[in-house]
Amino acid sequence: MTENFGALTVSLERGGSTGGALAGLTFVVKENIDVEGHVSRNGEPAFAASHAPAGLNAPAVDRLLAAGARLVGKAHMDEMAYSLLGANHHYGTPVNPAAPDRHPGGSSSGSAVAVAAGLADFALGTDTAGSCRAPASFCGIFGFRPSHGAVSSNGVVPLAPSLDTIGWFARDAATLNKVGSALLPDDLDTAPLSRPLVLSEAFVACPPREAELSRPVLDALNRDFSPREVVLGEDYLSQMQNHFRDLQAFEAHQAHGAWIEAVRPEFGPGVAERFAYAASVTAEQKRAADEFRVRAREIIEDLLGAEGFFALPTTPFFAPLLGESEQELAMKRNQMVRLFQIASFFGMPQVSLPLKTPAAPLGLSLIGRRWSDRGLLALAERLAPRLRTP
């Protein structure tokens, strides 16, 4: 594990033309993204044993190869992409290069670790409920979740299709943006991102030390913009979290329930309980979640208006220590989902910028309006030096 920090499951050597916008850059892809000739193992040995090698690359992989990037491996992931910490019951936990005594975050754990460790220049992951954003924050790198549907999810093992996206990581904002130029369509929403809305309740929820470390970020936003504090409210966030959980679970069961029934895999802690809950979610609960999403989106869109974007902590705390109890980890997962659900539920882009701290890494996030992806990445590149990021 020490040689590659436990990040890579397969080493590859594909592509790398001398021409193209990404020529000279290397990348890895998460295990659930198809690479021709390899099984997309999905972080689960029974899944790997019961599925054939991919016949084609995922379209996102082909676009990166066509742009001149070189694919050097497939990356470790959390089991079935249904976790946020980076620990895999069957395959272990990749080492967080920025904080070896802490979890790397998941489910795109290996992708983030590969970038943080310098094993690749950028990496593809997937993000349903924070699976690119959590490891970006915990490993001290940039991470991006695009608008839902902006990048094709063909050739990706699904978890919850109406929430799933391909996302990516890089050590610097320029590379993150450059990858976006290769993968993203032109923005449909081209209005400026010039009015930051600070989700004050998200900062209040941080432990005192983490909250204090975020203060320079807020000061920087004050220098560059005229931010306004907004509150979504406990009732709104709690309802959203309940409906988000049910929607994700219902779709996860739709995607994998028949396979689980046929194969009876031995899931690890947490994943087993989540799939058991998924099997219990009814069509009526799913319908209620869909109806809530339509109503709740109107509130978000009204807040953002024509030029707004949200600013909030990516995660409310440093990466959990490796020795923390399952109970503590479950509580922290719940706290993270509370923040991640905003972009996930409404299909909006979110970028996590690493903050330099004297302790473990932390991330600041910006959430843009749907279909403002390229504008959001450009904003992140402009802001990164002012926010004391790499």
C-alpha positions, 0 to 999 in steps of 0.5 A: 500500500505504501508504494501508491498509497493504496490508491490504484487497483490497476496500472495502465498506459493508454493515450498520451498524444503529443497534441491536444489541450491535455497533452502531457497530463496523466489521469486515473479513473475511479473503479466504477468508470468503464475502461475497455478490457477491464471489469468495473469492479465497483469496490465490491469483490462479488460485483467484480466476480459477476460482471464482464470486462467493459467492451468500451471506454466510458465517453468521458474517458474517450474525451480525455484521451482525445484531448491528449491526456494519458490514462495511467490507472484505475482507482480504489473506491468505497464499496458500491459508491455508497459511503463518504469516508474512504474505508472499504471493508474488503480492500482497506483504506487508501492513505491520505497523503495530507493527513495519514492518520485520517480518512481520505474521504470517499467514495472516490477515495483512490482518485483523490489520493492519487492526485494528492500523492502526485501519482496523476495530474488529475482524476475522474471520480463520481459524485452522488451525495458528496463522493468527490467533494468529501475526499477533495476537502479531506485530501487538500485538493480541488474537486468538482461536481458538475451540473447533473447531466453536463457530463455523460454518465454512460459507462458508469456503474450507477448508484442513484441515476438522478443524482449521479455525476462524473466529477474530477480532482486536480492539485491546482485550479488551472488544471481543474478548469482545463479538464472542464474545458475538455468535458463540459458543454458550453454554459447555458447560464452565462450570467455572471457569478457575482453575488455570493450568498454565504450559508451562515448556518453551514459555518455555524455548524462547524466546530470552533477550530474549523470555523476560525480557520474559515474566517480568512475565506469570508474576509477574502469574499468581503474584499472581492464581492458584497456577500449576503448571509442567507439561512435555509432553515432547520425545517427546510434542511431536515425535510430535504435530508429525509427526502434526499435519503429516500430518493437516493435509497430508492434509486440504489435499490432499483439499480442493484436490488435484483443483483443483491437478491441473486448474489447475496454479497457480504457488504461491509458495515454501513453499506449493508445497512444502507442497502437494507434501508433502500429495499424498504423505501416505497414508491410513495416515499419516492413520489414524495421526494420528487414532489418536494424536490420540485417545490424546494428547487424554487426556493433555491432558485429564488435565493440565487436569482440571476447572478448568485452563488452559494459559499459554504464549507465543503465539510464542516470538519477535518477528516475523521481520525482513522480510529474513530468509532462507527457511531462517530463516523455515522454522525459525521457522514450525516453532517456532511450529507446535510451540506452535500445534498444542496448541489446534489438534490438540485443538480447544481455544480459545486467546486471545492477549493483547498484551504491552507491550514496549520492543521489537517486540510479543509475545503471551501465550496462554491455552488453555482446555478445549474448550467453555470459550470464553466463560469464556476470553474473560471471563478474558482481559478480567479479566487484560488490565490486570494483564498490562500489555496495552492 
